[in-house]
């Protein structure tokens, strides 16, 4: 599975404060980005999978709201995570 426990720990360890820090905005944004990339690759092969398309749109919205929150709280952390993950603004 693309979101195994080890994969999540690796994402949170890299982008959060620790592997157990699953609540930080940076960790959540990184996890959402990983899931978005996976769903986008799936949709390239399965254009008519509308349930996955809907899930993708919801994930992008969640990530956008977290990015907006982070931008309002700490602009340097926002700029760092956007640059690190290569997210378009």
NUMAR-69062 format. One record per residue (C-alpha): x, y, z. Coordinates in steps of 0.1 Angstrom, whole numbers, padded with zeros to 4 digits, always signed. Layout:
residues N
XYZ ...
This chain:
residues 89
+0000+0000+0000 +0012+0035-0008 +0005+0048+0027 +0021+0022+0049 +0030+0029+0085 +0067+0031+0076 +0061+0055+0047 +0040+0078+0070 +0067+0077+0097 +0093+0086+0071 +0073+0116+0059 +0066+0129+0094 +0102+0124+0104 +0114+0144+0074 +0089+0172+0076 +0077+0172+0112 +0097+0175+0144 +0098+0137+0149 +0083+0106+0135 +0055+0107+0161 +0047+0144+0154 +0017+0138+0132 -0002+0169+0141 +0022+0196+0128 +0010+0216+0098 +0041+0208+0079 +0037+0170+0084 +0001+0171+0074 +0009+0191+0043 +0036+0167+0033 +0013+0137+0038 -0014+0153+0018 +0011+0161-0010 +0022+0125-0010 -0014+0113-0013 -0022+0139-0040 +0007+0128-0061 -0004+0092-0058 -0040+0100-0068 -0028+0121-0097 -0008+0093-0111 -0038+0070-0107 -0060+0094-0126 -0036+0096-0155 -0044+0060-0162 -0080+0060-0152 -0096+0092-0165 -0132+0081-0157 -0126+0073-0120 -0148+0101-0107 -0147+0090-0071 -0109+0093-0070 -0112+0127-0088 -0135+0139-0060 -0112+0126-0033 -0083+0144-0050 -0102+0177-0051 -0110+0174-0014 -0074+0166-0005 -0062+0197-0025 -0088+0218-0006 -0076+0205+0028 -0040+0211+0019 -0048+0246+0007 -0066+0254+0040 -0036+0241+0060 -0012+0262+0038 -0034+0293+0044 -0033+0287+0081 +0004+0283+0081 +0008+0314+0060 -0012+0335+0084 +0007+0321+0115 +0043+0319+0103 +0053+0330+0068 +0088+0316+0070 +0076+0281+0077 +0050+0285+0049 +0077+0295+0024 +0100+0267+0035 +0074+0239+0031 +0062+0253-0003 +0098+0254-0016 +0107+0220-0001 +0077+0202-0015 +0075+0221-0048 +0039+0232-0044 +0026+0258-0067 +0010+0288-0050 
